[in-house]
Amino acid sequence: MTLFGLAIVTFMIGRVMPVDPVIAAVGDNAPEAVINRVRMEMGLDQPLVFQFVHYLSQIVHGDFGKSILTRNPVTQDIARYFPATLELATAALLIAAIIGIPLGVWAAVRQGKLTDQIIRVVCLAGHSVPVFVLALLSLLIFYAALGIAPGPGRQDIIFEGMVPHVTGLLTVDSIIAGDWDSFWDALAHMVQPVVILAYFSMAYITRMTRAFMLDALKGEFVITARAKGLSAAAVIWKHAFPTVAVQLVTVLALTYAGLLEGAVVTETVFAWPGLGQYLTVSLMNADMNPVVGATLLIGVIYVGLNLLADILYKVLDPRVR
């Protein structure tokens, strides 16, 4: 039902846009006969109900039409651009989770102390400062001023096309090909956008972990464990944290979905050829087929990760079963 609602929304967006998709396809100076013919070929001369049924039929068959800009099928473009976003988001989530979860636990254990205050300020800054500001500052300092980081893009021009396309993940494909120069170059280009996305995600994960741990540490089972004389580490990691880990599954799933969808600004600033940049360029040029296709893909990701989180929740928490 969620995906069906998303299909309705994307269909309506494509119909209420102020830019005529037919004019965007054929140009402003096209003859009236050409405009009418293309409008008929695109099915835009039919009633909205018939257009929507045709639209659903295309979605079911994985057909999102062709992009006006690239002249390629949208599914082909998405298959080309999405791995770059997947690589960026996966690396950012791993770093954010590895750092954010222990920080959240530490802040909860040290509630009210200086450590807790510092962690909260760092997380507040991560949530408050816009991502594009951090991205521009990073480029200005580390690339323009200090020259210790590579410039925008996914790879230096001398390495482009050197690695065969297997998975679409440049670092993985470089390892498969045994091209370590390309691997290190790709990894260097990932550092700045990954760190910025990881910082933004870490701030959220840390705050949620802290909140969950504070509730867990007030539980009767924790009080009982302390009364039995168990060590602080045993109380925290063996008794309190397992209950928090169940809740964190949903947080991590939604964070991952947000990274796959919300890297638009970061990809634009760093000229990262991912789904976010593809979506932005298409939207700015009124190329609606890619916009609709990418939006539906993001919706499927959100629904899929939500469903996976619910399944894991039942697996990890016997009370739900």
Secondary structure, DSSP 8 states (H G I E B T S, - for coil): -HHHHHHHHHHHHHHH-SS-HHHHHH-TT--HHHHHHHHHHTTTTS-HHHHHHHHHHHHHTT---B-TTT-SBHHHHHHHHHHHHHHHHHHHHHHHHHHHHHHHHHHHHTTTSHHHHHHHHHHHHHHHS-HHHHHHHHIIIIIIIS--S--SSSS-GGGTT-S--SSS-HHHHHHHHT-HHHHHHHHHHHHHHHHHHHHHHHHHHHHHHHHHHHHHHTSHHHHHHHHTT--HHHIIIIIIHHHHHHHHHHHHHHHHHHHHHH-HHHHHHTT--SHHHHHHHHHHTT-HHHHHHHHHHHHHHHHHHHHHHHHHHHHH-TTT-
